[in-house]
Amino acid sequence: MASVRFEVKYYYITPGTNAKTAGTLSGTVNSQSETLVMQKLRDKHKGKEIVLRELKWK
C-alpha cells in the first residue's frame, strides 16, 4: 500500500483553559484519511483537544 503525504495546520487546547496554540505537521499516512492524521496529532499532543484548521494532501 502506498503512503500518502499530508500537511496540516491545527490548534491544540489544554482542557480547562482557553489557551489555544497553533501548530503545523507534515508526514505520511497509509491512506488519505483525516482519522489517521488526527491520531498522529493526538499521539503528539496527549490529553489536548485538537482543532483542525487546514488539511492538504500532497
N, CA, C and O atoms as a GROMACS GRO file, in nm:
protein
  232
    1MET      N    1   0.084  -0.118   0.000
    1MET     CA    2   0.000   0.000   0.000
    1MET      C    3   0.089   0.124   0.000
    1MET      O    4   0.185   0.132   0.076
    2ALA      N    5   0.057   0.220  -0.084
    2ALA     CA    6   0.135   0.342  -0.095
    2ALA      C    7   0.098   0.439   0.016
    2ALA      O    8  -0.018   0.450   0.055
    3SER      N    9   0.198   0.508   0.068
    3SER     CA   10   0.174   0.611   0.168
    3SER      C   11   0.131   0.740   0.100
    3SER      O   12   0.164   0.765  -0.015
    4VAL      N   13   0.056   0.820   0.175
    4VAL     CA   14   0.007   0.948   0.125
    4VAL      C   15   0.065   1.059   0.213
    4VAL      O   16   0.057   1.051   0.336
    5ARG      N   17   0.123   1.161   0.151
    5ARG     CA   18   0.179   1.274   0.227
    5ARG      C   19   0.069   1.374   0.260
    5ARG      O   20  -0.025   1.393   0.184
    6PHE      N   21   0.084   1.437   0.376
    6PHE     CA   22  -0.012   1.539   0.418
    6PHE      C   23   0.061   1.655   0.483
    6PHE      O   24   0.176   1.644   0.526
    7GLU      N   25  -0.009   1.767   0.489
    7GLU     CA   26   0.035   1.884   0.566
    7GLU      C   27  -0.089   1.937   0.636
    7GLU      O   28  -0.192   1.960   0.572
    8VAL      N   29  -0.080   1.957   0.767
    8VAL     CA   30  -0.196   2.000   0.843
    8VAL      C   31  -0.160   2.121   0.930
    8VAL      O   32  -0.050   2.128   0.986
    9LYS      N   33  -0.254   2.214   0.939
    9LYS     CA   34  -0.246   2.326   1.032
    9LYS      C   35  -0.356   2.304   1.133
    9LYS      O   36  -0.468   2.265   1.097
   10TYR      N   37  -0.326   2.327   1.260
   10TYR     CA   38  -0.422   2.294   1.365
   10TYR      C   39  -0.397   2.379   1.488
   10TYR      O   40  -0.295   2.447   1.499
   11TYR      N   41  -0.492   2.375   1.581
   11TYR     CA   42  -0.476   2.430   1.714
   11TYR      C   43  -0.481   2.314   1.812
   11TYR      O   44  -0.548   2.214   1.788
   12TYR      N   45  -0.410   2.329   1.925
   12TYR     CA   46  -0.433   2.236   2.035
   12TYR      C   47  -0.461   2.317   2.160
   12TYR      O   48  -0.400   2.421   2.184
   13ILE      N   49  -0.554   2.267   2.238
   13ILE     CA   50  -0.606   2.338   2.354
   13ILE      C   51  -0.591   2.248   2.476
   13ILE      O   52  -0.626   2.130   2.472
   14THR      N   53  -0.539   2.305   2.584
   14THR     CA   54  -0.529   2.232   2.710
   14THR      C   55  -0.666   2.236   2.778
   14THR      O   56  -0.719   2.345   2.800
   15PRO      N   57  -0.723   2.121   2.812
   15PRO     CA   58  -0.854   2.120   2.878
   15PRO      C   59  -0.854   2.206   3.005
   15PRO      O   60  -0.758   2.204   3.082
   16GLY      N   61  -0.962   2.280   3.025
   16GLY     CA   62  -0.974   2.365   3.143
   16GLY      C   63  -0.916   2.504   3.125
   16GLY      O   64  -0.922   2.586   3.216
   17THR      N   65  -0.859   2.531   3.009
   17THR     CA   66  -0.805   2.664   2.982
   17THR      C   67  -0.862   2.715   2.850
   17THR      O   68  -0.922   2.640   2.773
   18ASN      N   69  -0.842   2.843   2.824
   18ASN     CA   70  -0.880   2.900   2.695
   18ASN      C   71  -0.758   2.919   2.607
   18ASN      O   72  -0.768   2.980   2.501
   19ALA      N   73  -0.644   2.868   2.650
   19ALA     CA   74  -0.519   2.885   2.575
   19ALA      C   75  -0.520   2.798   2.450
   19ALA      O   76  -0.532   2.676   2.459
   20LYS      N   77  -0.509   2.862   2.336
   20LYS     CA   78  -0.510   2.793   2.207
   20LYS      C   79  -0.372   2.813   2.144
   20LYS      O   80  -0.328   2.926   2.128
   21THR      N   81  -0.305   2.704   2.110
   21THR     CA   82  -0.172   2.710   2.050
   21THR      C   83  -0.179   2.655   1.909
   21THR      O   84  -0.235   2.548   1.886
   22ALA      N   85  -0.122   2.730   1.813
   22ALA     CA   86  -0.122   2.687   1.673
   22ALA      C   87  -0.005   2.593   1.648
   22ALA      O   88   0.101   2.606   1.710
   23GLY      N   89  -0.025   2.500   1.557
   23GLY     CA   90   0.081   2.408   1.519
   23GLY      C   91   0.067   2.366   1.374
   23GLY      O   92  -0.039   2.382   1.314
   24THR      N   93   0.174   2.311   1.319
   24THR     CA   94   0.172   2.252   1.185
   24THR      C   95   0.243   2.118   1.192
   24THR      O   96   0.331   2.098   1.276
   25LEU      N   97   0.205   2.028   1.105
   25LEU     CA   98   0.267   1.897   1.099
   25LEU      C   99   0.258   1.847   0.956
   25LEU      O  100   0.155   1.864   0.890
   26SER      N  101   0.363   1.785   0.909
   26SER     CA  102   0.358   1.717   0.780
   26SER      C  103   0.416   1.578   0.799
   26SER      O  104   0.500   1.555   0.887
   27GLY      N  105   0.371   1.486   0.716
   27GLY     CA  106   0.418   1.349   0.728
   27GLY      C  107   0.346   1.260   0.630
   27GLY      O  108   0.294   1.306   0.528
   28THR      N  109   0.342   1.131   0.661
   28THR     CA  110   0.275   1.034   0.574
   28THR      C  111   0.181   0.948   0.657
   28THR      O  112   0.203   0.923   0.776
   29VAL      N  113   0.075   0.902   0.591
   29VAL     CA  114  -0.019   0.806   0.648
   29VAL      C  115  -0.044   0.698   0.543
   29VAL      O  116  -0.014   0.717   0.426
   30ASN      N  117  -0.099   0.585   0.586
   30ASN     CA  118  -0.119   0.472   0.494
   30ASN      C  119  -0.229   0.494   0.392
   30ASN      O  120  -0.228   0.433   0.285
   31SER      N  121  -0.324   0.582   0.424
   31SER     CA  122  -0.431   0.613   0.328
   31SER      C  123  -0.478   0.756   0.353
   31SER      O  124  -0.451   0.814   0.459
   32GLN      N  125  -0.549   0.812   0.258
   32GLN     CA  126  -0.595   0.951   0.268
   32GLN      C  127  -0.713   0.955   0.364
   32GLN      O  128  -0.829   0.947   0.323
   33SER      N  129  -0.682   0.968   0.493
   33SER     CA  130  -0.783   0.960   0.597
   33SER      C  131  -0.758   1.066   0.704
   33SER      O  132  -0.651   1.070   0.765
   34GLU      N  133  -0.857   1.152   0.725
   34GLU     CA  134  -0.847   1.254   0.830
   34GLU      C  135  -0.832   1.188   0.966
   34GLU      O  136  -0.765   1.241   1.054
   35THR      N  137  -0.895   1.072   0.985
   35THR     CA  138  -0.886   1.000   1.111
   35THR      C  139  -0.742   0.962   1.144
   35THR      O  140  -0.700   0.975   1.259
   36LEU      N  141  -0.666   0.917   1.045
   36LEU     CA  142  -0.526   0.880   1.068
   36LEU      C  143  -0.441   1.003   1.103
   36LEU      O  144  -0.351   0.994   1.187
   37VAL      N  145  -0.470   1.115   1.039
   37VAL     CA  146  -0.397   1.239   1.071
   37VAL      C  147  -0.430   1.282   1.214
   37VAL      O  148  -0.341   1.321   1.290
   38MET      N  149  -0.558   1.276   1.251
   38MET     CA  150  -0.597   1.313   1.387
   38MET      C  151  -0.530   1.222   1.490
   38MET      O  152  -0.491   1.269   1.597
   39GLN      N  153  -0.514   1.094   1.460
   39GLN     CA  154  -0.447   1.003   1.552
   39GLN      C  155  -0.302   1.045   1.573
   39GLN      O  156  -0.252   1.040   1.685
   40LYS      N  157  -0.234   1.085   1.465
   40LYS     CA  158  -0.096   1.133   1.478
   40LYS      C  159  -0.090   1.256   1.568
   40LYS      O  160  -0.001   1.269   1.652
   41LEU      N  161  -0.187   1.348   1.551
   41LEU     CA  162  -0.190   1.469   1.633
   41LEU      C  163  -0.220   1.436   1.779
   41LEU      O  164  -0.160   1.494   1.869
   42ARG      N  165  -0.312   1.342   1.803
   42ARG     CA  166  -0.343   1.303   1.941
   42ARG      C  167  -0.223   1.236   2.008
   42ARG      O  168  -0.200   1.254   2.127
   43ASP      N  169  -0.147   1.158   1.931
   43ASP     CA  170  -0.026   1.096   1.986
   43ASP      C  171   0.079   1.202   2.020
   43ASP      O  172   0.151   1.189   2.119
   44LYS      N  173   0.086   1.306   1.939
   44LYS     CA  174   0.185   1.412   1.960
   44LYS      C  175   0.146   1.502   2.078
   44LYS      O  176   0.233   1.546   2.153
   45HIS      N  177   0.017   1.528   2.095
   45HIS     CA  178  -0.032   1.620   2.199
   45HIS      C  179  -0.130   1.545   2.290
   45HIS      O  180  -0.250   1.574   2.290
   46LYS      N  181  -0.079   1.452   2.365
   46LYS     CA  182  -0.162   1.368   2.452
   46LYS      C  183  -0.240   1.454   2.553
   46LYS      O  184  -0.182   1.542   2.618
   47GLY      N  185  -0.370   1.427   2.565
   47GLY     CA  186  -0.453   1.497   2.661
   47GLY      C  187  -0.501   1.634   2.617
   47GLY      O  188  -0.571   1.702   2.692
   48LYS      N  189  -0.466   1.675   2.497
   48LYS     CA  190  -0.507   1.807   2.446
   48LYS      C  191  -0.624   1.790   2.350
   48LYS      O  192  -0.642   1.685   2.289
   49GLU      N  193  -0.705   1.895   2.337
   49GLU     CA  194  -0.810   1.899   2.236
   49GLU      C  195  -0.748   1.948   2.106
   49GLU      O  196  -0.674   2.046   2.107
   50ILE      N  197  -0.778   1.882   1.995
   50ILE     CA  198  -0.721   1.917   1.865
   50ILE      C  199  -0.831   1.975   1.776
   50ILE      O  200  -0.939   1.918   1.766
   51VAL      N  201  -0.801   2.089   1.713
   51VAL     CA  202  -0.894   2.151   1.618
   51VAL      C  203  -0.820   2.170   1.486
   51VAL      O  204  -0.722   2.245   1.479
   52LEU      N  205  -0.866   2.101   1.382
   52LEU     CA  206  -0.802   2.115   1.251
   52LEU      C  207  -0.839   2.249   1.189
   52LEU      O  208  -0.955   2.291   1.195
   53ARG      N  209  -0.740   2.316   1.131
   53ARG     CA  210  -0.764   2.440   1.056
   53ARG      C  211  -0.759   2.415   0.907
   53ARG      O  212  -0.842   2.467   0.832
   54GLU      N  213  -0.662   2.334   0.863
   54GLU     CA  214  -0.644   2.308   0.720
   54GLU      C  215  -0.569   2.176   0.703
   54GLU      O  216  -0.472   2.150   0.773
   55LEU      N  217  -0.616   2.094   0.610
   55LEU     CA  218  -0.551   1.967   0.580
   55LEU      C  219  -0.532   1.958   0.429
   55LEU      O  220  -0.628   1.965   0.353
   56LYS      N  221  -0.406   1.943   0.387
   56LYS     CA  222  -0.373   1.932   0.244
   56LYS      C  223  -0.308   1.796   0.220
   56LYS      O  224  -0.224   1.751   0.297
   57TRP      N  225  -0.349   1.733   0.111
   57TRP     CA  226  -0.289   1.607   0.068
   57TRP      C  227  -0.191   1.638  -0.043
   57TRP      O  228  -0.220   1.717  -0.132
   58LYS      N  229  -0.075   1.575  -0.038
   58LYS     CA  230   0.032   1.603  -0.137
   58LYS      C  231   0.043   1.488  -0.234
   58LYS      O  232   0.127   1.492  -0.325
   0.00000   0.00000   0.00000
